[in-house]
Amino acid sequence: MSNIETKVTYFEKPGRTNTDLTLGLVKQRAEQLRIKNIVVASSTGSVGVKASVVFEGYNLVVVAGVIGMREPNVHSLSQENRKIIEDRGGKIVQAAHSFGTLGRAVNRKFNTIQIDEIIANVLRLFGQGTKVCCEVTCMAVDAGLIRTDEEAIGIGGTGGGADTALVLKPTNTHTFFDIKIREVICKPRLND
């Protein structure tokens, strides 16, 4: 195999202002690599709706997280956004976060950190979006919506929106250490 040279975009600041550019960069790289599996984090569904337009015809998985995360029995994914995403062929995952549900409960009850929080915090050394990309991709595999033998692109963000995208060899949460970050498409440049 020969060396690959590709462009990486580093955003000056993290956050939702990078969403449209992130989706465009992902589309370009997905076409170049012929990747059809796109996994995007979107708790309210607003990024998922944008992704459903950009990635029509792809295997788009929108990971909306767990119901009751902020308030019991309530989900932040609006029914309107759910319908738009599904009508455009996107699939939605609503499930416990790979890096932080049972561990978070133990932390809250006993004030002690668990291994899933350690892993999440190590990934955050590369930025919040890097952690999110890995997490939502595992969740999509766990839900049976992407396969472990096909590359995927994970899209995540920092405090809303999308600002990070990684080409990944996905895996299940229970085999997390088999995940491979193959390429960074874009991410925020971490400043002090």
VENMO-V751585 format. One record per run of one state. SS is the DSSP state (H for helix, E for strand, L for the rest). FROM is the first residue (numbers start at 1). LEN is the number of residues. If there is no record, write none. Layout:
SS:FROM:LEN ; SS:FROM:LEN
This chain:
L:1:8 ; E:9:3 ; L:12:4 ; H:16:18 ; L:34:3 ; E:37:5 ; L:42:4 ; H:46:9 ; L:55:4 ; E:59:5 ; L:64:15 ; H:79:9 ; L:88:3 ; E:91:3 ; L:94:8 ; H:102:9 ; L:111:4 ; H:115:12 ; L:127:1 ; H:128:15 ; L:143:8 ; E:151:6 ; L:157:7 ; E:164:6 ; L:170:3 ; H:173:6 ; L:179:1 ; E:180:9 ; L:189:4
